[in-house]
Amino acid sequence: MRPVYNLYQMKPDRLPKGARSAWLRTLPDQPPPVADDWMYVGKERHPSKWTMAEMDAKGTCYLEVPSWLSRRSETPTEESAKAPATEG
């Protein structure tokens, strides 16, 4: 049986520079160290093996999603439409 963790999201005004979002998982009886920085999202009942490994090692699991992950690259059809056609 997998453990259950509490899941928190960092409040937008408290995010580190360059982060789009930050997530924290804790044991149910251990709130975040600075509770004002976090919003409680709910319980994570099906954590990944990586989450469980980090929880076993550190007691918490922190994930920061960089802002560059939020950028969408252009689709290949848009890029090919912009490229000049070459015939040889």
N, CA, C and O atoms as a MOPAC input file, in Angstrom:
PM7 MOZYME 1SCF
protein

 N      0.84600 1    -1.19200 1     0.00000 1
 C      0.00000 1     0.00000 1     0.00000 1
 C      0.88500 1     1.24700 1     0.00000 1
 O      1.83500 1     1.35000 1     0.77600 1
 N      0.55800 1     2.18300 1    -0.87600 1
 C      1.33600 1     3.41100 1    -0.97200 1
 C      0.93200 1     4.39100 1     0.12600 1
 O     -0.22500 1     4.42300 1     0.54400 1
 N      1.89100 1     5.18800 1     0.58900 1
 C      1.56300 1     6.19700 1     1.60400 1
 C      0.73000 1     7.32800 1     1.02100 1
 O      0.63400 1     7.49100 1    -0.19500 1
 N      0.13000 1     8.10400 1     1.91600 1
 C     -0.65700 1     9.27800 1     1.52800 1
 C      0.09500 1    10.51100 1     2.02000 1
 O      0.52600 1    10.56400 1     3.17200 1
 N      0.25200 1    11.50600 1     1.13600 1
 C      0.94400 1    12.73600 1     1.49900 1
 C      0.01800 1    13.92800 1     1.32800 1
 O     -0.91100 1    13.89600 1     0.52100 1
 N      0.27800 1    14.97800 1     2.09300 1
 C     -0.41600 1    16.24200 1     1.88500 1
 C      0.29800 1    16.98500 1     0.76100 1
 O      1.52800 1    16.99800 1     0.69800 1
 N     -0.48000 1    17.60100 1    -0.12300 1
 C      0.07300 1    18.31500 1    -1.27300 1
 C     -0.25100 1    19.79700 1    -1.14100 1
 O     -1.39700 1    20.17400 1    -0.89700 1
 N      0.77700 1    20.63400 1    -1.30600 1
 C      0.63900 1    22.08400 1    -1.20900 1
 C      1.19600 1    22.72600 1    -2.47300 1
 O      2.11600 1    22.19300 1    -3.09300 1
 N      0.63400 1    23.87600 1    -2.85400 1
 C      1.16800 1    24.68100 1    -3.94400 1
 C      1.58900 1    26.02300 1    -3.37200 1
 O      0.87500 1    26.61300 1    -2.56100 1
 N      2.76400 1    26.51000 1    -3.80100 1
 C      3.23900 1    27.79100 1    -3.30700 1
 C      2.37300 1    28.90900 1    -3.87300 1
 O      2.00200 1    28.88600 1    -5.04600 1
 N      2.05500 1    29.88500 1    -3.03000 1
 C      1.25800 1    31.02500 1    -3.46800 1
 C      2.02500 1    31.78900 1    -4.54400 1
 O      3.24300 1    31.93900 1    -4.44500 1
 N      1.32400 1    32.27400 1    -5.57000 1
 C      2.00300 1    32.93200 1    -6.70100 1
 C      2.92200 1    34.08500 1    -6.30700 1
 O      3.97600 1    34.26700 1    -6.91700 1
 N      2.53900 1    34.86300 1    -5.30300 1
 C      3.36900 1    36.00300 1    -4.91100 1
 C      4.60200 1    35.60200 1    -4.10100 1
 O      5.42900 1    36.45600 1    -3.78100 1
 N      4.73600 1    34.34100 1    -3.77100 1
 C      5.87500 1    33.85300 1    -2.98700 1
 C      6.83500 1    32.98900 1    -3.81500 1
 O      7.83200 1    32.49400 1    -3.29000 1
 N      6.53800 1    32.80800 1    -5.09800 1
 C      7.35700 1    31.94000 1    -5.94600 1
 C      8.77300 1    32.47100 1    -6.11200 1
 O      8.97300 1    33.68200 1    -6.20400 1
 N      9.76200 1    31.57500 1    -6.15100 1
 C     11.13100 1    32.00600 1    -6.44700 1
 C     11.21200 1    32.57200 1    -7.86200 1
 O     10.40100 1    32.22300 1    -8.72000 1
 N     12.17100 1    33.43000 1    -8.10100 1
 C     12.33700 1    34.04400 1    -9.42000 1
 C     12.55600 1    32.94600 1   -10.47200 1
 O     13.36400 1    32.03800 1   -10.28000 1
 N     11.82400 1    33.04900 1   -11.57800 1
 C     11.96200 1    32.08700 1   -12.65900 1
 C     11.09600 1    30.84700 1   -12.51600 1
 O     11.12300 1    29.97600 1   -13.38500 1
 N     10.32900 1    30.75200 1   -11.43800 1
 C      9.48200 1    29.57600 1   -11.23400 1
 C      8.05200 1    29.88600 1   -11.65500 1
 O      7.51400 1    30.94700 1   -11.33800 1
 N      7.45100 1    28.95500 1   -12.36600 1
 C      6.04700 1    29.08900 1   -12.74700 1
 C      5.15800 1    28.58900 1   -11.61100 1
 O      4.11300 1    29.17000 1   -11.31800 1
 N      5.59200 1    27.50200 1   -10.97800 1
 C      4.87900 1    26.97900 1    -9.82100 1
 C      5.83800 1    26.16300 1    -8.97800 1
 O      6.89600 1    25.74700 1    -9.45100 1
 N      5.47000 1    25.93700 1    -7.74100 1
 C      6.25300 1    25.10700 1    -6.83600 1
 C      5.28900 1    24.26300 1    -6.02200 1
 O      4.24300 1    24.73900 1    -5.57900 1
 N      5.65500 1    23.00600 1    -5.83300 1
 C      4.79400 1    22.04500 1    -5.14500 1
 C      5.55900 1    21.41000 1    -3.99600 1
 O      6.75600 1    21.14500 1    -4.10500 1
 N      4.86400 1    21.17100 1    -2.90200 1
 C      5.47300 1    20.56500 1    -1.72600 1
 C      4.59100 1    19.42700 1    -1.23300 1
 O      3.37600 1    19.57500 1    -1.10800 1
 N      5.21500 1    18.30400 1    -0.96000 1
 C      4.51200 1    17.18200 1    -0.35800 1
 C      5.09900 1    16.95900 1     1.03100 1
 O      6.31700 1    16.97000 1     1.21100 1
 N      4.21900 1    16.75600 1     2.01300 1
 C      4.65300 1    16.49600 1     3.37800 1
 C      3.86800 1    15.32000 1     3.93200 1
 O      2.87100 1    14.89000 1     3.35300 1
 N      4.32700 1    14.81600 1     5.04600 1
 C      3.55500 1    13.80200 1     5.74800 1
 C      2.32500 1    14.47400 1     6.34900 1
 O      2.36700 1    15.66400 1     6.66100 1
 N      1.23300 1    13.73500 1     6.51600 1
 C     -0.02200 1    14.35900 1     6.97800 1
 C      0.08500 1    15.14700 1     8.28200 1
 O     -0.64700 1    16.12000 1     8.46700 1
 N      0.97400 1    14.75100 1     9.18600 1
 C      1.07300 1    15.45300 1    10.47100 1
 C      2.18300 1    16.50200 1    10.49100 1
 O      2.54800 1    16.99800 1    11.55700 1
 N      2.73000 1    16.84800 1     9.30100 1
 C      3.80900 1    17.82400 1     9.23800 1
 C      3.48000 1    18.93300 1     8.23800 1
 O      3.70400 1    18.76300 1     7.04000 1
 N      2.95500 1    20.05800 1     8.70700 1
 C      2.64700 1    21.17300 1     7.79900 1
 C      3.93700 1    21.79700 1     7.26500 1
 O      5.01500 1    21.54400 1     7.80200 1
 N      3.83500 1    22.60800 1     6.21600 1
 C      5.02900 1    23.27300 1     5.67700 1
 C      5.67600 1    24.17100 1     6.72700 1
 O      4.99700 1    24.66600 1     7.62600 1
 N      7.00100 1    24.38300 1     6.61400 1
 C      7.68600 1    25.20600 1     7.61800 1
 C      7.16700 1    26.63400 1     7.68800 1
 O      7.05800 1    27.19000 1     8.78100 1
 N      6.84300 1    27.24500 1     6.54800 1
 C      6.26700 1    28.59300 1     6.53300 1
 C      4.88200 1    28.45800 1     5.90600 1
 O      4.72900 1    28.56900 1     4.69000 1
 N      3.89400 1    28.22300 1     6.73000 1
 C      2.54700 1    27.91500 1     6.25200 1
 C      1.94500 1    29.03600 1     5.40700 1
 O      1.11900 1    28.76600 1     4.53600 1
 N      2.34400 1    30.29700 1     5.64700 1
 C      1.78600 1    31.41600 1     4.88700 1
 C      2.19300 1    31.39300 1     3.41600 1
 O      1.55900 1    32.04900 1     2.58900 1
 N      3.24800 1    30.64400 1     3.08100 1
 C      3.72800 1    30.58100 1     1.69800 1
 C      2.96700 1    29.56500 1     0.84600 1
 O      3.11100 1    29.56300 1    -0.37600 1
 N      2.17300 1    28.71500 1     1.46000 1
 C      1.60600 1    27.56000 1     0.76800 1
 C      0.09100 1    27.51000 1     0.84100 1
 O     -0.51400 1    27.94100 1     1.82300 1
 N     -0.52100 1    26.97200 1    -0.22700 1
 C     -1.96200 1    26.69600 1    -0.25000 1
 C     -2.12200 1    25.17500 1    -0.22000 1
 O     -1.48500 1    24.45800 1    -0.99200 1
 N     -2.96400 1    24.70500 1     0.66200 1
 C     -3.23200 1    23.26600 1     0.73600 1
 C     -4.08400 1    22.86400 1    -0.46400 1
 O     -5.13200 1    23.45900 1    -0.71500 1
 N     -3.63200 1    21.85300 1    -1.20500 1
 C     -4.35600 1    21.38700 1    -2.38300 1
 C     -5.18700 1    20.15500 1    -2.05500 1
 O     -6.33700 1    20.04500 1    -2.48000 1
 N     -4.61100 1    19.23700 1    -1.30500 1
 C     -5.33200 1    18.02100 1    -0.94900 1
 C     -4.36500 1    16.89900 1    -0.64800 1
 O     -3.16500 1    17.11800 1    -0.47900 1
 N     -4.89600 1    15.70800 1    -0.58300 1
 C     -4.07300 1    14.54000 1    -0.28900 1
 C     -3.66700 1    13.85500 1    -1.58400 1
 O     -4.47800 1    13.69000 1    -2.49500 1
 N     -2.40700 1    13.46100 1    -1.65300 1
 C     -1.92900 1    12.69900 1    -2.79500 1
 C     -1.91700 1    11.22500 1    -2.39500 1
 O     -1.10200 1    10.79200 1    -1.58000 1
 N     -2.82800 1    10.47600 1    -2.98200 1
 C     -2.98400 1     9.06900 1    -2.60500 1
 C     -2.20200 1     8.11000 1    -3.48700 1
 O     -2.01100 1     6.94900 1    -3.12300 1
 N     -1.74500 1     8.58400 1    -4.65000 1
 C     -1.00600 1     7.71500 1    -5.56700 1
 C      0.29400 1     8.38900 1    -5.99300 1
 O      0.45300 1     8.74600 1    -7.16100 1
 N      1.22700 1     8.56700 1    -5.05200 1
 C      2.48400 1     9.23500 1    -5.39500 1
 C      3.34700 1     8.36100 1    -6.30300 1
 O      3.23400 1     7.13500 1    -6.30600 1
 N      4.19800 1     9.01500 1    -7.06200 1
 C      5.12000 1     8.28100 1    -7.93500 1
 C      6.24100 1     7.66600 1    -7.10400 1
 O      6.43000 1     8.02000 1    -5.94000 1
 N      6.97600 1     6.75000 1    -7.71000 1
 C      8.09600 1     6.12700 1    -6.99600 1
 C      9.18400 1     7.15500 1    -6.69900 1
 O      9.90600 1     7.02100 1    -5.71100 1
 N      9.31200 1     8.20300 1    -7.56000 1
 C     10.29600 1     9.25200 1    -7.32600 1
 C      9.89600 1    10.10900 1    -6.12800 1
 O     10.74200 1    10.50800 1    -5.32700 1
 N      8.59900 1    10.38700 1    -6.01400 1
 C      8.11000 1    11.13800 1    -4.85400 1
 C      8.37200 1    10.35400 1    -3.57800 1
 O      8.86100 1    10.91100 1    -2.59600 1
 N      8.05200 1     9.07400 1    -3.58700 1
 C      8.25800 1     8.25700 1    -2.39300 1
 C      9.73700 1     8.16500 1    -2.03300 1
 O     10.08500 1     8.19200 1    -0.85300 1
 N     10.61700 1     8.05800 1    -3.03800 1
 C     12.05400 1     7.99300 1    -2.76400 1
 C     12.54800 1     9.28400 1    -2.12300 1
 O     13.34100 1     9.24900 1    -1.18200 1
 N     12.07500 1    10.43700 1    -2.63700 1
 C     12.47900 1    11.72100 1    -2.05500 1
 C     11.90900 1    11.89300 1    -0.65200 1
 O     12.58500 1    12.41700 1     0.23300 1
 N     10.67800 1    11.45800 1    -0.44500 1
 C     10.08500 1    11.53000 1     0.89300 1
 C     10.86800 1    10.67100 1     1.87200 1
 O     11.10300 1    11.08300 1     3.00800 1
 N     11.28000 1     9.47000 1     1.43800 1
 C     12.06000 1     8.58600 1     2.31000 1
 C     13.40800 1     9.20900 1     2.65200 1
 O     13.89000 1     9.08900 1     3.77800 1
 N     14.01600 1     9.88000 1     1.66400 1
 C     15.34200 1    10.46400 1     1.87400 1
 C     15.30500 1    11.76400 1     2.66700 1
 O     16.14000 1    11.97800 1     3.54500 1
 N     14.33400 1    12.64300 1     2.36200 1
 C     14.33100 1    13.98700 1     2.93700 1
 C     13.18500 1    14.26400 1     3.90100 1
 O     13.26300 1    15.19800 1     4.69900 1
 N     12.12400 1    13.46800 1     3.84000 1
 C     10.95600 1    13.72400 1     4.67000 1
 C      9.95500 1    14.66700 1     4.03000 1
 O      8.82400 1    14.79100 1     4.50000 1
 N     10.37200 1    15.34100 1     2.94400 1
 C      9.48200 1    16.19500 1     2.16300 1
 C      9.83600 1    16.00200 1     0.69200 1
 O     10.87700 1    15.43000 1     0.37000 1
 N      8.97800 1    16.47400 1    -0.19000 1
 C      9.24700 1    16.42100 1    -1.61800 1
 C      8.89400 1    17.78500 1    -2.18600 1
 O      7.73700 1    18.20200 1    -2.14900 1
 N      9.90300 1    18.47900 1    -2.71500 1
 C      9.73100 1    19.83400 1    -3.24800 1
 C      9.99300 1    19.79700 1    -4.74200 1
 O     11.00500 1    19.25800 1    -5.18800 1
 N      9.08200 1    20.36900 1    -5.51200 1
 C      9.24300 1    20.42800 1    -6.95800 1
 C      8.96200 1    21.83500 1    -7.42700 1
 O      7.89100 1    22.38900 1    -7.18100 1
 N      9.94900 1    22.41000 1    -8.11400 1
 C      9.80700 1    23.75200 1    -8.66400 1
 C      9.72700 1    23.61500 1   -10.18100 1
 O     10.61600 1    23.02700 1   -10.79600 1
 N      8.67900 1    24.14600 1   -10.78300 1
 C      8.49500 1    24.07000 1   -12.22400 1
 C      9.00600 1    25.37400 1   -12.82800 1
 O      8.41600 1    26.42900 1   -12.59600 1
 N     10.10100 1    25.32000 1   -13.60400 1
 C     10.64600 1    26.55300 1   -14.17800 1
 C      9.71400 1    27.18700 1   -15.19800 1
 O      8.90600 1    26.51200 1   -15.83500 1
 N      9.84600 1    28.49100 1   -15.33700 1
 C      8.95900 1    29.22100 1   -16.24100 1
 C      9.14400 1    28.79700 1   -17.68800 1
 O      8.19700 1    28.88100 1   -18.47000 1
 N     10.33900 1    28.34300 1   -18.07200 1
 C     10.54900 1    27.97600 1   -19.46700 1
 C      9.72300 1    26.76800 1   -19.87900 1
 O      9.49200 1    26.56000 1   -21.07000 1
 N      9.27000 1    25.96000 1   -18.91200 1
 C      8.40400 1    24.83200 1   -19.24900 1
 C      7.02100 1    25.29800 1   -19.68000 1
 O      6.29200 1    24.55400 1   -20.33600 1
 N      6.65900 1    26.51900 1   -19.31900 1
 C      5.32200 1    27.01500 1   -19.67400 1
 C      5.28400 1    27.57200 1   -21.09400 1
 O      4.20600 1    27.79100 1   -21.64600 1
 N      6.45800 1    27.80200 1   -21.68600 1
 C      6.49000 1    28.32300 1   -23.05500 1
 C      6.13700 1    27.21200 1   -24.02700 1
 O      6.61200 1    26.08200 1   -23.90500 1
 N      5.30800 1    27.54600 1   -24.98000 1
 C      4.94700 1    26.56200 1   -25.99800 1
 C      5.78200 1    26.81200 1   -27.24100 1
 O      5.86900 1    27.93600 1   -27.73500 1
 N      6.38100 1    25.76900 1   -27.72500 1
 C      7.12100 1    25.92600 1   -28.97800 1
 C      6.13200 1    25.88300 1   -30.12400 1
 O      5.03400 1    25.33800 1   -30.00400 1
 N      6.53600 1    26.46000 1   -31.22000 1
 C      5.65000 1    26.47000 1   -32.37900 1
 C      5.50600 1    25.05300 1   -32.92400 1
 O      6.41600 1    24.23100 1   -32.81200 1
 N      4.37800 1    24.79300 1   -33.49800 1
 C      4.16400 1    23.47400 1   -34.07600 1
 C      4.99600 1    23.35200 1   -35.34500 1
 O      5.28800 1    24.36600 1   -35.98000 1
 N      5.38000 1    22.15700 1   -35.72900 1
 C      6.20500 1    21.98700 1   -36.92700 1
 C      5.56800 1    22.57000 1   -38.18700 1
 O      6.28900 1    23.06300 1   -39.05500 1
 N      4.26000 1    22.53000 1   -38.31500 1
 C      3.62300 1    23.06600 1   -39.52100 1
 C      3.78100 1    24.57500 1   -39.59200 1
 O      3.95300 1    25.12300 1   -40.68100 1
 N      3.72400 1    25.26400 1   -38.44400 1
 C      3.92200 1    26.71300 1   -38.43800 1
 C      5.36200 1    27.06000 1   -38.79600 1
 O      5.60600 1    28.01000 1   -39.53900 1
 N      6.31900 1    26.29200 1   -38.27100 1
 C      7.71800 1    26.55200 1   -38.55900 1
 C      8.03400 1    26.29500 1   -40.03200 1
 O      8.76000 1    27.06100 1   -40.66500 1
 N      7.48100 1    25.21400 1   -40.56500 1
 C      7.76900 1    24.90200 1   -41.97000 1
 C      7.10300 1    25.91000 1   -42.90900 1
 O      7.60100 1    26.15100 1   -44.01000 1
 N      5.99900 1    26.49100 1   -42.48900 1
 C      5.33500 1    27.50200 1   -43.32200 1
 C      6.16400 1    28.77400 1   -43.40200 1
 O      6.12100 1    29.49000 1   -44.40200 1
 N      6.93300 1    29.05600 1   -42.32600 1
 C      7.77200 1    30.24900 1   -42.30200 1
 C      9.08800 1    30.03900 1   -43.05400 1
 O      9.68100 1    31.00100 1   -43.54000 1
 N      9.54400 1    28.80000 1   -43.15200 1
 C     10.81700 1    28.52100 1   -43.80500 1
 C     10.66900 1    28.68300 1   -45.32200 1
 O      9.66600 1    28.27300 1   -45.90500 1
 N     11.68800 1    29.28700 1   -45.95000 1
 C     11.60500 1    29.44400 1   -47.41100 1
 C     11.70800 1    28.07900 1   -48.10100 1
 O     12.47000 1    27.21000 1   -47.67700 1
 N     10.94600 1    27.91300 1   -49.14700 1
 C     10.97000 1    26.66000 1   -49.88700 1
 C     12.20400 1    26.63000 1   -50.77500 1
 O     12.51800 1    27.60200 1   -51.46200 1
 N     12.88300 1    25.52200 1   -50.74800 1
 C     14.06100 1    25.38300 1   -51.59500 1
 C     13.85900 1    24.20200 1   -52.53200 1
 O     13.47000 1    23.11200 1   -52.11200 1
 N     14.12300 1    24.43600 1   -53.76800 1
 C     14.02000 1    23.34800 1   -54.73800 1
 C     15.34900 1    23.23900 1   -55.45000 1
 O     15.96000 1    24.26300 1   -55.75700 1
 N     15.81500 1    22.04400 1   -55.72200 1
 C     17.10300 1    21.91300 1   -56.33900 1
 C     17.09300 1    21.08600 1   -57.49900 1
 O     18.13400 1    20.88800 1   -58.12600 1

